[in-house]
């Protein structure tokens, strides 16, 4: 199964809210071709207020983020 098959996984351009209340936009999803423990599927996202860029493994994404309606 690929990204997005089982749950509402983040897609490029989507807005998500962190549990802290801050808003982020997904700018990239990496390591999707051959993910491994060493190189897991990773979400790269940007703070919509101050443009800070962050990354987080997809496996940890839904613990802290809620998708915002488009």
C-alpha positions as CSV (number, residue, x, y, z in Angstrom):
1,X,0.0,0.0,0.0
2,X,1.2,3.5,-0.8
3,X,0.8,6.8,0.8
4,X,-2.9,7.8,1.2
5,X,-4.2,4.3,0.9
6,X,-5.4,3.6,4.4
7,X,-6.0,7.0,6.0
8,X,-6.1,10.7,5.1
9,X,-2.3,11.2,4.7
10,X,-0.9,14.6,4.0
11,X,-0.7,15.7,0.4
12,X,1.3,18.6,-1.1
13,X,-0.5,21.9,-0.7
14,X,-2.8,20.8,2.1
15,X,-3.2,22.8,5.3
16,X,-2.9,21.0,8.7
17,X,-3.3,22.3,12.2
18,X,-0.8,21.2,14.9
19,X,-2.2,20.4,18.3
20,X,-0.5,23.7,19.5
21,X,-2.9,25.6,17.2
22,X,-0.3,26.6,14.6
23,X,-1.1,26.2,11.0
24,X,1.2,24.5,8.5
25,X,1.2,23.7,4.8
26,X,2.6,20.5,3.4
27,X,5.4,21.3,0.9
28,X,6.8,17.8,0.1
29,X,6.4,14.1,1.0
30,X,9.8,12.3,0.7
31,X,11.1,8.8,0.5
32,X,7.9,7.4,-1.0
33,X,9.6,5.1,-3.6
34,X,11.6,2.7,-1.3
35,X,10.9,3.7,2.3
36,X,12.9,1.9,5.0
37,X,13.7,2.2,8.6
38,X,16.8,4.3,7.7
39,X,14.8,6.5,5.3
40,X,11.1,6.6,6.3
41,X,8.4,8.4,4.4
42,X,8.7,11.9,5.7
43,X,6.5,15.0,5.5
44,X,8.1,18.4,4.9
45,X,5.9,21.2,6.0
46,X,6.0,25.0,6.5
47,X,4.6,27.2,9.2
48,X,2.0,29.5,7.5
49,X,2.8,32.4,9.7
50,X,6.6,32.6,9.8
51,X,7.7,30.3,7.0
52,X,9.8,28.0,9.2
53,X,10.3,24.6,7.5
54,X,10.0,21.4,9.5
55,X,10.0,17.6,8.7
56,X,8.5,14.7,10.5
57,X,8.1,11.0,9.7
58,X,4.7,10.1,8.3
59,X,4.3,7.4,11.0
60,X,4.3,10.2,13.6
61,X,2.2,12.7,11.6
62,X,-1.3,12.0,12.8
63,X,-0.3,12.1,16.5
64,X,0.1,15.9,16.3
65,X,-1.8,17.1,13.2
66,X,-5.4,17.5,12.1
67,X,-6.3,18.3,8.5
68,X,-8.0,21.6,7.8
69,X,-10.8,21.7,5.2
70,X,-9.6,23.1,1.8
